[in-house]
Amino acid sequence: MQKALWLVVAVAFVVGMVVPGDPEPQDCPARDTRVIAPYAVTGYWVMPRADRCVTQRMVEAIHAIGGDTLITFGPRFNARPDPDFPACAADGRPCAEVPGVRVRHVYTYATSEEFGPGMLRCPGIDRRIDGGGRTFYRLTLAATCTATEHDLVLVATDGDGLGNLMREAHAYGMTVYPGLPAAAQRADKPWEPDTAHTAALNAFTARVLADYRARFGGLASFGGVYQSFELAMRKRARNDPIISLYAAQHAVVAAALPGKRIVVSPYIDARRGRGFPPSQVEQGLAAIAGTRAGAPMAVAVQDGRGTGKVPVHGPQDGPAKVAPRLVPVVGNVTNEQAYYGPTSAYIAAAARRVPDGVELWVNAEGFEPTPAAGECGRADPLPPRGRTTKARLDQQVMAAGPHAAKIISYGWDPFFTCQARYDTPSLADDIAAGWQQPIIVNAIPQELDGRPGVLVEGYHLTGGTLRFEPGGAVVPQERHWPGRPSQGRPDPTGAGPESTEAGPAPTGGSGPGPTEAGPAPTGGSGRAPAGGGPGTAEARLESAWVPYTWPWTTVTATNAAGYTSTSGYTRDSVGAPR
């Protein structure tokens, strides 16, 4: 399996089923649309590539390990002079000079896409300029071409990377969320938008989205947009500038792309003295949801493990020392000294009340806070980050629990593709080799036919056994279901989903009520609609039951294929799920 994915990533020469209706790039290998290793993570942040064949190889590699969603960052809508912006000249003059036109302000925008002809509205002002191996666009933001003064946007692009990504994603049956233009930042507070330029940003955003509608409106791969300006999912102040930015820009999205989804990925920070406790995330989620302007929204909470802002550990590990890779961030202290709580506590808090029109996703950060000797990772941009392991990523999936409609990850390049040496596997290769390893995301006591037992939910659980600690008892599965039987709780009708083995889904008995499995979200499901696509977490989750007497602290699974969990699922001493 590992070698199979190496070929997909590096060469992609295996001939597979070709999707009709989208011609393959000339001189590129034939597309292979097989999914060979469907992992729990189904979406990734990617960088658009001007080379169509490079784009095809990247999309094919992500698709091969079960990915169906691609997200790009939006370029910065720069309001200040950018020394790195390439020189642009038109008719012997700098592009910022337009004969006979009074220019008030010049913005710059460096991207990887080529706009369509509809972007050029004002003859003589709006222009596409090709030269020096680059393509430039000069665009006016004035309401009319005859306005007395004009704000200009100079766009530099190295090719149509986004167009390539959209077309390849369409061929593989995947969805793309291109990044919205990212707001200009304040010079004194770069974590806040410069609201003096919000009107210009919105005018430019409307132009870009109109171009997307014209170029990509016929592609099923165009799923919506990603909000590129970051914020914390915590209680927000009245008149918060980032929330105001969201509200303004999302109103433009809702008007320009009705029905398209807005993806937001806020961060959480559990560090004591710098971050905030889980009790604040519900208010933060509500504030973000309030900006969607009627558009469907997915809130993909950054789990914080990659940056070291939030740990991933079990409920009994508060007194334990932080993981060695977190020491550079918080010091050699215990989890409870360094943090308010683990990722699982924040995700569970967010899931308690998911607003209408919103899906709760989780962004599992696929990297380490700092690099280690002999390890590949990211050196630029700063800060440098290290490569993580498949086992650590499994723990992050476990921490997301059964709450996420979808699990995505930042970011594909370089964290999933880099290799310490040419002959060592990448993280993507490790996923391809170990994708069948079970991951338990929830476990509750559950009676079946009057017998006490344990109901577990997770990925790749089919058949096999569950091992309980302490004691090491190994118990064969007696029931297995695809999906989540009654959302992981007893079904009072006794029907339940169809079993793949003998007997109905667990019903009745004295097992726990909804509060023990985690309270049901109110106001919205927080999950994908019934019948969601194969990339939704709910579609890939499975459930299994074994007869076993409570209590226990840790459970691991070994499935019928002989694969065992890389980490055990842990509960606290009174039976609350982690």
Number of C-alpha atoms within 10 A of each C-alpha: 15 16 12 15 26 18 15 23 23 13 12 23 15 14 12 11 11 15 15 8 8 12 11 19 15 9 8 14 16 17 23 22 20 16 15 16 23 22 22 27 24 22 27 25 20 24 20 26 21 20 14 23 19 20 23 28 23 25 25 26 27 27 27 25 23 23 25 25 25 28 25 22 21 21 17 19 24 21 21 14 10 11 7 7 13 15 12 22 16 17 7 7 11 11 21 20 15 17 10 7 14 13 16 10 14 20 23 21 21 19 21 21 21 21 21 14 12 12 18 18 14 14 8 12 22 20 20 18 18 14 10 10 8 14 18 25 24 25 25 25 19 16 9 12 16 10 10 11 16 22 16 26 24 22 25 24 20 17 21 19 21 22 21 23 31 24 25 28 25 19 24 22 15 23 23 28 23 27 19 25 26 22 29 22 20 15 11 8 9 10 13 19 21 19 17 11 16 17 13 21 24 21 16 19 22 18 19 19 21 19 19 19 15 14 17 17 14 9 15 16 24 23 22 26 26 24 23 22 24 15 18 20 27 24 16 20 9 8 8 11 15 21 19 17 21 22 19 18 26 23 18 19 27 19 14 19 21 13 15 17 23 25 25 23 22 23 19 27 28 22 22 16 9 9 16 20 18 23 14 17 25 22 16 20 25 20 20 25 26 16 19 24 18 18 22 19 26 24 24 23 29 28 32 22 25 25 20 24 25 27 27 26 23 24 19 13 16 18 12 13 17 23 15 10 18 24 17 11 15 18 13 15 16 17 24 17 18 24 24 22 25 28 31 26 20 26 26 24 20 26 27 19 20 24 23 17 17 27 26 25 28 28 28 28 23 27 27 23 23 21 19 13 7 8 14 20 24 20 13 8 7 7 11 13 22 21 26 23 17 22 17 17 24 24 22 27 27 27 29 28 23 27 29 27 23 29 23 29 24 20 21 20 15 22 24 26 21 20 18 14 11 8 7 11 20 27 23 26 26 18 26 24 18 20 24 22 24 24 28 30 26 24 28 24 24 29 24 23 12 12 13 17 20 22 25 27 27 28 27 28 31 23 20 19 23 25 18 22 15 11 9 12 13 18 16 17 23 15 22 26 22 22 21 21 24 15 16 21 23 23 16 11 8 12 13 17 16 15 16 14 13 10 13 18 24 28 22 16 14 14 20 15 14 13 10 15 20 22 14 17 18 13 13 17 21 27 23 20 13 8 9 13 13 14 24 23 26 26 19 19 21 22 26 28 27 24 19 21 13 14 16 19 20 18 23 22 32 24 21 14 13 13 17 23 24 18 19 22 25 27 21 16 12 9 18 15 21 25
